[in-house]
């Protein structure tokens, strides 16, 4: 019989019992337990004296074998709501589905799948479904079809709306792009955007696309890709500060046809310069000796003996030599550094292992000298590369100062010490040659040459052009024209960074001012703003101090004001150009800022003092010095399209990568 108060009772009870229970519930007392009640049928109230009975949504107690009862009816939503405020406090939280709650739980499951980069069939796994039912009894887990057809697309659409809003508010944005081939042998093209909000709160980066493309990455196809993405995200060409890519000519040609500013990735440029260093014959020999050592000592038998030797004689666990990658030059630098640290232990071990028969496997003094000088040269370059390949803070403004720094050299650029010769073999290189080529200034010139070519080119030599073939001369002119445009972009980026502005050459600072003045004049023509913005002033009292000081300050700030005060009822004409020039003068008088300052905070504190310059600064401070953000996106893609998930459709792959890369923007 069902109680009117909402509780389901076992067995037959009289009307008096029901009335008594209702009275007890209203008074907040516990009802007495009938002495004749069977097992599992005792009632419970709000007091603590009685033994609580199972609630309406708890598993029903097993009836006594001799009793004959009808099955307990299933719980209803009304009973669930009653139990949350009634007398059944000892019950399990059994979930009764309703549309709003179900949608919320389904979206939570979809968020877990995309943010943790889990396979789509996770929702069909028995263990996963059992876990969710344990967390929320009664919850019916969504199907894979519902996940891919409804909830993941819903998350993607919400994310796209949010990103469009952020980009429209940002006003200026820089982009990065790169290419990648997945485990399924599908080529992808990425696009990320980076911008500073109008309040200078942060430098934000978002992923716009990681598109599967089954066509070759020609200049024409890349051009269409950029056109489609700019239109899809409603990005104005004038709002694009620059697009950072690798050094591929197809990218250069595509962006040149679209008339978009192009920034060559400094990470790839440094890689090219360091590769030239490692291609030196004496460095190749040192690398070969290192590989020989690694192949020998990494065998299980030798490593076990070496580990025991170091532990017994030096009381420490030996360090392993890290592996290297051809596309990441700093991995070989890390190998060199580790070898310098472990070389004494390895020499001692090889001298006593098998009576010194394998001693020749250890790099000799000449190779170790070369390795030591390479480390001394490339360690600062590695620090520079790490700093400029970041995407959470401003980077492009440091490119030209770094170039000038590497050209000038460092304090420890003294001549290297005498070159030690190997005792156990004839030296293949001349001592003076090794000494000259291992000077840090000589090695750095390989890197400076590449940086110069991309970011700060020397004028073309007519004699050199005449000696080239027509095709080579044409390519040289194109590369020089592209480098000049990149240099013009970088001088503006550096000009707006008070930490590095004084590091510009005088000619570069003059060039930055000229380019910014021209850009400001062009923007005035594009907006249709007139030169004169002052008009008739409202009437005021002649003894008003505020109007007198305002007139004085306008006279000082306005370089076009002729000093004629005959028309007292009119404000002196103040032009946007005059305001811009006045801000440029004041900004130029600011001393160099500390390298430790937060540039976003610096401009946030001065955005009201420089309303024109801070707007231009937001445009150029967001430029990325490297295409690393797009390359990091491929790491996300590698977690989505794995060797066990090669059957993902292109649409699903793109959506999952897009959401996983932007997971920090998903509403919790």
Secondary structure by P-SEA (a helix, b strand, c coil): ccccccccccccccaaaaaaaaaaaaacccccccccccccccccccccccccccccccccccccccccccccccccaaaaaaaaccccccccbbbbbcaaaaaaaaaaaaaaaaaacccccccccaaaaaaaaaacccbbbbcaaaaaccaaaaaaaaaaaaaaaaaaaaccbbbbbbcccccccbbbbbbbbbbbccccccbbbbbcccccccccccaaaaaaaaaaaaaaaccccccccbbbbcccaaaaaaaaaacccccccaaaaaaaaaaaaaacaaaaaaaaaaaaaaaaaacaaaaaaaaaaaaaaccbbbbbbbbbbcccaaaaaaaaaaaaaaaaaaaaaaaaccccccccccccaaaaaaaaaaaaacaaaaaaaaaaaccccccccaaaaaaaaaaaccccccccccbbbbccccccccaaaaaaaacccccaaaaaaaaaaccccccccaaaaaaccaaaaaaaaaaaaaaaaaaaaaaaaaaacccccccccaaaaaaaaaaaaaaaaaaaaaacccccccccccccccccaaaaaaaaaaaaaccccccccccccccccccaaaaaaaaaaaaaacccccccccaaaaaaacccccaaaaaaaaacccccccaaaaaaaaaaaaaccccccccccaaaaaaaaaaaaacccccc
